Amino acid sequence: MNTQTLTLASFDNEVLPIVFVALLGAIILTAIVFSNIRKVFETRAKETTRREIAAYVAEGSISPDDARKLLATGSGEQFEKQIGDAVAWGSISAKKAESLLRAAREGRSDDAPAGV
């Protein structure tokens, strides 16, 4: 009976590092997958906002220069300030500004940190 106990104990010591490495690999792989999913949502939100701005330029609601300025903004706060300024200047309507801000916020609520 002593032989079986020693065999089982040595088996556990050999398997433990393998299980640890497998769990660590699974955690790293999961982190990579979720990071890529987050990047996909960020990119999708940016492209949706770009398409909406392009549509407003195409219908003449926003000048191409204003659209370029909006697309050049880096963070979400800057983007919202630019939209607010555009409404204040009369470049775009409040309804269209609301639509742009909604699209930008929806993109950030999908785990996109900042930026549009």
N, C-alpha and C positions, 0 to 999 in steps of 0.2 A: 504494500500500500504506500509506503514511503516513495517508491520509485514513481508511481503515478502522480503524486503530489509534486515532486520535483519536476517531472516532465511538463505538467500543466503550468507550473510557475515559470519555467524557462520559455514556454510557448507564449505566455502573456508578455514577457519582456521583449520577445522578438517582434511581436505583432504591434505593440504599442507605438513604436516610431513610425511604422507604416500607416497606421490609422491616423496619427497626428499629421503626417505629411499629406495624406489624402484629404483630411478636413481643412487644412490650411490651403491646399490647392482649390478646393471647392469654394472656400470663402473668397479667395482672390479671383476666381473665375466669375463668381456672382457679382463682385464689385465691378469687374470689367464690363460685364453684360449690362448692369444697371447704369453705368456711366455712359455707355454707348446709347442706350435707350434715351437717357436724358439729353444727350447731344442731338438725337434725331428730333425730339420734341422742340428743342431750342431752334434748330434749323427750320423746322416746319412753321413755327410761329414767326420767325423772321421773314420767311418767304411769303406767308399769308399777308403780313403787314406790307411788304414790298409790292405785292400784287394789288392790294387795296389802294395804296398811294399811286401806283401806276394807272389804275382805273380812274382815280380822281383827276390825274393829269390829262388823261385821254378825253375825259368829258369836259375839261376846261375849268374844273372847280379849283384846282391848285396850279400855280405856275410851275414849270419845270425847275426853276431856281429854288422855289420853296420846297418842292419835293426832294431835291438834292440835299438841302439843309436838313430836312427831317430824317432822311436816310443816313446822313453822316453823324447823327448824334450817337453817342456811345452807350450811355446807361439809360435805364428806364425813366429815371427822374428827369434827365435831360430831354428825353423824348417827350414826356408829358409836358414839360415847360415849353418846348418848341410848339407842340400842338396848341397849348393855351395861348401862346403868343400869336400863332397864326389865326386863331379865332378872334383875338383882340384886334388884330390888324384888319380883319375882315377877309383874310385870304381863303378861309374855309368856313363852312357853316358849323354851328354847334352840333347839329345832328351828325355830320360827317366826322367831326372831331370825336364825338362820343363813340362812333363805330370804330375808328382807328384805335382809340384808347382801350376799348373793350377787347379788340383783337390782340393788342399788345399785352394786356393783363392776363388774358386767357393763356397766352403763351408762357408767361412767367408763372402762372399757377400750376403748370405741368412740370414743375421742378426746374424751370429755367431760372437761374439766379437773377441776373440783371442783364439788361440789354435787349434790344429789339432787333 
